[in-house]
Amino acid sequence: MKIILTGHKGQLGRTLLPQLAHHQVVGVDLPDRDITDREELLALARQFRPDLLIHPAAMTNVDGCARDPQAAYRVNGMGTQNVALVAAEVGAEMLYVSTNEVFDGHAEEPYHEWATRQPLNAYGRSKLAGEWYTQNLLDRFYIVRTAWLYAAGGNNFPHKIIQLANKHGSLKVVTDEIGNPTYVEDLAQAIAQLIQTHAYGIYHFVNQGAVSRFEFAQEILRLSGRADIPIEPISSAYFARASTPPLYAPLANSAGAAVGITLRPWQEALAEAIEREGE
């Protein structure tokens, strides 16, 4: 299969590349190419003639999106519109990576793929715009929502928890934000499986199990040999930030399970990531 992969230098893009090694892949990322430049992307697609565009490229700094919602919409909304229009122009499939932040967090059970989307913040609204363009401009598409994505190393929650524990010797972490920690290696494997099925639609790919940020941090400290670091549970109201996250937004994997794609429990995935972090 011939694939254009946006954001191939990012956390998910870098992890997808080896999973797609048996395909012919062309990467698109800054500073060489910009998804907000439709003509540039279209020229590449006309030359390469991809069968599929995988689109994880995004403005993912949630607080940055809150501070500059126009930039968030330009990249996550209109950038995705460009990718979808290019896919339509060359007759390709498209896979768009979205987020649990398209939901408002007011549910009492994990969100299924068909749940009503009502984002609370600029990041979620911009990603919902990307979903809208994908669904309305294409017939053959996958939308893959994920949550709390992390990798071994890099600028993500486990890495920050370890850094802060080392720096301060104690932590304060919110207890009322609930979601699914998702290991990027597992998400990449699930996406690689999904594109072989041609079972188009919306999917929730997260590691199994819902957990609070506090409980997630506790497990990070335990697995990294820092269980003696004191950690204080706090409310999200105590922690001032530019964006408002959905407090309860775990995802239920119904559609993926129906085609035989599930991700392992989050604790197992985190243990592997922490082990790699120490290598």
Secondary structure, DSSP 8 states (H G I E B T S, - for coil): -EEEEETTTSHHHHHHHHHTTTSEEEEE-TTT--TT-HHHHHHHHHHH--SEEEE------HHHHHH-HHHHIIIIIIHHHHHHHHHHHHT-EEEEEEEGGGS-SB-SS-B-TTS-----SHHHHHHHHHHHHHHHH-SSEEEEEE-SEE-SSSSSHHHHHHHHHHHHS-EEEESS-EE--EEHHHHHHHHHHHTTTT--EEEE---B--EEHHHHHHHHHHHTT-TTS-EEEE-GGGS--SS---SB--B--SHHHHTT----BHHHHHHHHHHHHT-
